[in-house]
């Protein structure tokens, strides 16, 4: 048996035909727009060899690659700290104690409301005045961890609430305490369903590392600006190459997310679908029981 859709019905022949037409028209519109942009760039000389020659040098490629490594380093540190902070915050928002719940909610709402760029600038200006002599990476990671821990806490809380309540109630019925049921039963199951959303959070962190150029932190965008200042005629080319490098990292994370979603969907399908032989056995058993009941009734 296949699991039916629960949110919407599958489109019929007319709906599928309209979707195909819309897809073709959209693709043609995008191709036309890209062609117009390419013609405009060609007319302005942006495809000239001298504007791309600087990127053929090994020194420039290594310079940008080191910036990409710095970007990944900042994103990894920020993600680790943000996730370590997000789990206690999410559990705090679900706490039965009002003061814990209110404190966690206040933290999340406060740091979600502050723009990340302003938070980074505040850290760079105020923390050194308080005696925190950190490198640029430390200021960037601290600011991003505060901001993204609040965002990720809501993702984790939503994943926990999406789990059926029967899991927690069953754990409590077995004699577990509430915190044991949350840590050993609810949270491991919720993690599997929220893993794609957590990967999206990592992707957002990677993209937000580009704000480190205001510190300045020597990440990919800042290094592309250095290349542009050295070769002003290659400003657009540097932006294009850096965009492609960010795109490769984003594409890798998106592929990982789709793979996780596909595996999770396959596990759900195996859990919901009943094999044909099992269904036949159940049907035969039910028929046998009905026949026996009818025979006993006739004998009486």
N, C-alpha and C positions, 0 to 999 in steps of 0.2 A: 504494500500500500504506500502511496506517496502522500506526503503531508501537504494539505491544501494551504493556499495563501490565506493569511488571517487579516491583512491590512487592506487588500484590494483584490478585485477579481482580475484574472488574466484577460488581456485585451483580445477582442474577437478579430475576425479577418479585416474588417474595416479599420479598427483601431491600429492593427499592425501595419496596414497599408499607409495610414496617415503618419505613423512613426517613421516608416522608411522614407517617405517624402520629406518630412521635417529633417531627418538626418542628412539626406542628400543635399537639401537646400542649405543647411547649416555648414556642411563641409565645403560646398562651393563658395559660400560667402567668406569663410575663413581663408580658403585658398586665394580668393580674389584680393582680400585685404593684405595677405602676406605678399602677393605679387606686386601690389601697389606700393607697399613699403620698400620692397627690394628695388623697384624701378626708381623710386625717389632717392634711395641710398646710392644707387649706381650713378644717378645724375649728379649727386653732390660729391662723388669721388671717394666714398667710404670703402669701396672695395679695391682701392689702389694698393699695390704691393708694398709701398713704402710705409703705409700705415699699419700693416700687419707684420712687418719684418722684425720688429723688436721682440715679438712673441716666439720667433723661431730660434732665439738664443737660449742656450741651456741655462744661463744665469737667471733670465727672466722666468723661465718655467719653474726652476727650483725655488725662486723667490715667492712665486704664487703658491706653489705646492706647500711650502713651509707655512704660509698663511692659512691654507686649508687645514693643515695639521693643528695649528693653534685654534682654529674654529672648532674642530672636532674635540679637542681637549677641553675647551671651555664648555661646550655643550654636554660632554660626558660628566664633567664635575658638577655642573648645574643640575643635570638630571638626577644624579645620585643623591645630592643634597636635597633637592626638591621632593623626590619620592620618599626619602627618609622622613621628611617633615610632613608630607601629605597624609601618610597612613595614620599617624596619631591624630591629626586634625580631623580626618574623616570619621575616625572612631569617636573623637570628642563630640562631633556634631550629632552622633547617634547615642550619646551617653544618656542615661536616665537621670543623672545629676544635673539640675538646671544650671549651676554655676559653671560646670565644665562645658556644657552645651552652648551657653551664651558666650563664654570666652572664645571658644573655637569659631563660632559664627561671626563674632566681632573681628577676629583676625582675618578670616576668609573674605568677608565683605570689604574690609579696609584695603587689603592689598590687591584685591581684584579691581577696586575702583581707581587705584593710582596708575597712571600710565608708566610703563616700564622705563621709558627714556628719562622721565623726570625722577624716577626712583634711582636710576644709575647716577644721574648728575648729583642727586642729594647725597648718595654714598660717597662720591668722590670729593665733594666739597666739605661735608660735615665730619665724616669719620676721621680724616687726618687731623682735624682740629681737636678731636677727642683723644689723640695719641695712637690711632690705628695706622701704622705705617705699613700698609699692605702693598703688594705689587698690583698692577692693573688687573691681572687675572682674578685676584681675590675680591676686588670691588665688584667686578662684573658677575662673578659666580654668586656672591652674597645677594646682590640685587635681584638677579634672575631667580635664585632659589626662593626668595621671599615672595616674588610675584607668582611664579609657576607652582609653588607648593599650594597656594590658595586655589589656583585653577584645577590642579590635579586632585586636590582633596574632594572637590565636587564630583569629579569623574569617579573616584573610588566610592564615594557615598552612594552615587547612583547605581554603581555596579552591585553594591551590597544590598540595596533596597530592591533590585531587580530579581534577587534570588527568592524563591518561594519561602514563606514563613515556616512551612513545615519542616525544613531542614534544621532550623534553630530549635523549634519545639521538640523535634525528635532527639536532638542532642541533650536538651534539658531533661527530657523524660528518661534518658539513660543515666542521669545523675551528674552530668557536667554542670559546672558553674557557668554563669553568663559569659564571663570573659574567656573561659575555655571553649565554649561553643562558638564564640566569634572567631577565635584564633585558629582553632583546629578543624572546624567544620564549615562555617560560613565563608570566612575569608579565602581559603584555598579554592573553593568552588567559584566564588565571585571573581577571583583573579583570572580564571580561564575565560570568562565572558567579557571582562573589561580589558583584556590584553590588547586588542586592536586599538581601543581608545587611548591606552597608555603609549602605544607606539606613535599615535598622532600627537600626543603631548611631547614626546621626544622630538618629533619633526618640528613642532612649533618652537621648541627650545633652540634647535639648530638654526632656524631662521632668525630668531631674535638675537643670536650672537652678533649679527651684523650691527646692532646698536652699540657694540663696544668700540666703534670707531670714534665716539665722542670722548673717550677717556684720556688718551687713545690707547686701546689695546691692539696689539699687532696681529689682528686677524685678517681674514681674506679680503674683506672690503677695504680695510685700511691699507693693505698692501697694493690693492688695485689703484687706490688714489695716489700712492707713491709712484707707481708706474706711470700714471697719467700726468703727474707733475714733472716727471723726467721726460716724457714724450707727449706733449699736449695734443699733438695731431692724432694720437691713438686713444683718445678719451672714450669714444663710443666702442672701440674694439676691446678695450680693457673691461668695460662694463659688460659686454657680451660674453667674454670668456669667463668672467667671474660668475655671471648668471648661469652659464653652462656647468660650472663646477658645483655651484649650489644645487643645480638641478640634478646632477648625478647622485649626490648624497640623498636628496629628497626622493629620487626615484628608487634608490635602494631601500629606503625605509618604507615607501609605499608598496613595493614588491613584498617585503617582509610582512606588512600588514595584511595584504591580500592573501598571502599564503596562510597566515594564522587564521584569518576569517574562513578560508576554504576548509581548513582542517577542522575548525570548530563546527562549521556547518555539517561536515561529513559525520562527525561524532554525534551531533544532534539527530541527524537523519537515521543513523544506525540505532540510536536509542529510541526513536519514535516508531520507525517502520517495524512491522512484524513480518518475519520470514513466512513464505508461503507454506512450508511444511508445518510450521508451528501453528499457523492459522487453520490449516486443514485438520490438524490433530485436535485443536480446541473445538472446531465445529463438529467433528465426529464424536468427541466426548459429550458435547451438549446434546447431540441427537440421540446418543445411547442413553443418557440420563432421562431424556424425555420419553423414550420408548419404554424404559423400565418403569417410569412413573405411570404411564398409561396402562401398562400390563397389570401393575399392582392395583390400579383403580378398577379395572375390568374384573379382576379376581374377587375384589370385595363386592 
